[in-house]
Amino acid sequence: MLNSYEFGAKDAPKILIVHGLYGSGRNWGAIAKRLSDVAHVITVDQRNHGYSDWKPTHTYADMAGDLAEMIEQIGGPVHVVGHSMGGKAAMVLALENPQLVERLVVGDIAPVAYTHSQIQFITAMRGVDLTQITRRSDAEKQLAELGVEPALQSFFTQSLDHNAKRWRLNLDVLAEEMDKILSFPQIAGQFDKPTLFLTGADSDYVTPEHRPIIKKLFPTARFAKLPAAGHWLHADKPREFEAALRAFFKLD
């Protein structure tokens, strides 16, 4: 079972939130707490992230299987929100196990292969001298010297255990499986329940050229953009992101 964090009454409508690459369930705590006034919100650490188990593989079949196991444990179907890598995992879950998903929100990602590798961030995290770390700010300083922008310095160090002087990320497996993370599997099925592709207006991860494949797999898909938001749209515009979830999941 994946490590998880729960918010809200257990008899309320369930929302499962799935983080992206290098993230964790804790990254979504603020949004989950706010939604917990009307929902039972579960955020998870995906495999090889946070406090979940480190596994030798990191495919979307793996991740979707982990999510299916979680939903079967908590009782489904549930609303699902996935961002970036988590959005791809959520899409595979919905396509392969539609009975487990009520409504789906995909945050700033399309069911396609991407070419912009994220391996440079693994290189940067590996470049941090953990023996010299006593607090997160020490790691942020080193990441800055390695060319990582401030927002990502803070994001990455949320997955740093500075006391144990280790990353809570299985960097070796994530590096080995990066080609699979950037890809999207060939799936013959469809998910015909309500689906929202919510993107950042300043992001180029989802383009008009992606719409045919999205509509093929998710025929009821709707599209919305958050103004002045980039790829990390939930961090750039958290209240607007939350409002979109409330409206789409019909929670208010």
N, C-alpha and C positions, 0 to 999 in steps of 0.2 A: 504493500500500500504506500502511496505517496504521502509525504508529510503534508499536513494541511492546517489551516487556520479557519476557525468558524466564527461567524458574527450573526447575531439576531436569533429570533425564536425559531425552533426547529419545525414548528407547524406552519410557518410562512412559506410562500413560494421560494423554491431553491434556485440560486444562481451559482454556477461554478465558473471561477475566473482562472484563466490559464496564462501565465506570464511568458515573455519572450526570452530570447537567447541572453544568457548572462544575468537573468533576473531571478526573482524569487516571489513566493506568495506574499512575503512581507512588503514588497514594493507596492502592493495593492491595498494595504491596510486602511489608508484614509478613505478611499472610495468605498471599500467594503463596509467600513463602519457607518458611513453615511447612508448607504443603501439598506443597512440592517434595520432601519425603522419600519420597512415594509417587506423585507425579504430575509431568508436564511442564506447568507452568503458564505461560500466556501472558496478560499484561495489555496492553491497547491504549490508546492515546490516540485517542478518536473524532475525526472530522473537526471542524475549528474549535476543537479543544482540544489542549493540550499541544504536542508536537512534530510532530503530524500536520498535513497540508496544510490551509490555509484554503480553503474552497469557497464558492461563492455561494449554495448552498442547504443546508438542514438538515432534511430530511424523514426519516421512518422508513424509507421505501423506500431513500433514500440510505444511511442508516446500516446497514440490513440488507445492502445490496449490498456495502458496505465489509467487513462481517464475513464475508460469503460468500467474497469474494476472499481474505481472510486465511486462512480455513479451507482453501480449495482450495490455497493456497500451502503451508501447514504439513502438510496431509494430514488428512482427516477420515474418519469423523465424530468429533466431539469433544463433551465435556461443556461446557455453556455456563452461565455465571452472569452475570446482568445486574441492576444496581441502578437503580431509578427510571427515568430516561430510557433508561439502558442496558438495563433490564429490558424496556421497550417495544421497543427495537431488537432485543433477543434474541428476543422473542416473534414479531415480524414475520419475522425470520430463520427461526425454527423452522416457522412456518406456510407460508412460501413455499419453503423449502429443507429439508424435513424430513430428507432424506438426509444433510445435513451435521451434524445434531445428534443426539447419543446420548441424553443426559438434559439437562433444563433446570431451572435454579433461577432464579426471578424474585424479586428482593428488593424488597419493600414497594411494589408498584405493581400496578395492574390494567389490563386492555386497554380502557380507557374514556377519555373526555375529562375533564379537570379544569378547574376554574375559578379556582383560586388561582394567579395569575400569579407568575412568578419575576422579573419585569422590574425590581422594586425593587432587586434585587441588582446588576443591570447599571447602574442609575442610581447606586448607591453606588460601584461600581468605577470608573465614569466620573468620579465626583466626587473621586477621589484625585488629588492633585497629584503626579504622578510625578517632577517635577523636584526635589522635596524628599525623595525616597526614596534612602536609602543602604543600608538593610537592611529585611528583612521587617517588623520591629517598627515601623518608621516608618509603613508602610502600615496595619498593624493599628491603630495609634493613630488614624490618620485615619478608618478604617472605623468605629471605635468612636464617634468624634465624629459620624459620619453615621448612627448608630443601629443598626449591625450587631452582633449578639451575639458574645461572645468565641469560641465554637466555630466560628462561620462566618467570623470574621476570620481564624483560623488556616487554615481550609479554603481560602478564596479566595486567600490569599497564597501558597499552594503553587503557584499558577499565575501568580505574578508573577516576571518577570525583572528584579530590581532593578538589575542592572548595565546592562542595555539600556534600562531604564526603560520597560518595556512589559508588558502582560498577554499571557500565552500563551493567550488566549481571543479568538476573533473576536467581540467584543461587538456589533459592528454587525449581523452576519448573525444572531447568536443573538437579538437584539432583533427584527429583521425577521421571523424565523421562529418567534417565541414561540408564536403560535397553533397552528402545526403541532406544536411540541414538546409542548404541553399536550393535543393531540388524540390520537386513535388511528385508523388507517385502517380502512376497511371491507374485510375479507378473508373470502373465502368458505370457505377451506380449514380443516382441522383438523390439530393435531399430537397424535397418539395415543400417543406414547412417554412414559415417566415424566417427570412435571413436578411440581415443588414450588413452591408460593407461600409464601415465608418472609417473615413480617412482624414488625414491632415491636409488642409488646403495647400500647405507649403511642402508637402512630401511628393515624391515621384514614384513611390512604391506601387501604387495602383493607378493605371492609366486607362484611357478609353480603349486602347488596343486589347486590354485584358477582359473587357466586358463579354465578348462572345464565349470564352471558356468559362467565365463565372456563370453566365446564364445557362450554359449547357449542363453544368453540375448542380447549380442552384437556381432553378427556373423562376422562383418567386423572389429572387434577390432584389433588394432596394439599395440605393446608394445615397450617401450623405457625406458632406465635408464639414469639418470644423475649421472656421476661419482662423488664421494666424496660428495654426498648429502644424508641427512637423510630424516625423515618424512616431515620436513618443507623444502622441496626441493626448493621452490620458494624463501625462505629466505637464504638458504645455497648457492644456485647458481642462483641468479636472472637473470643474463644476459643469461645464458644457457637456463633457463626456458623460458624467453622471446623469444629467438631464436627458440625454439621448437614450441611455439605458432605461430610465424610468418610463419614458414615452413608448419605446419599442416593446418593452416587456409588460406594458400596461400595469405598472405597479402603483400608480397614484389614483 
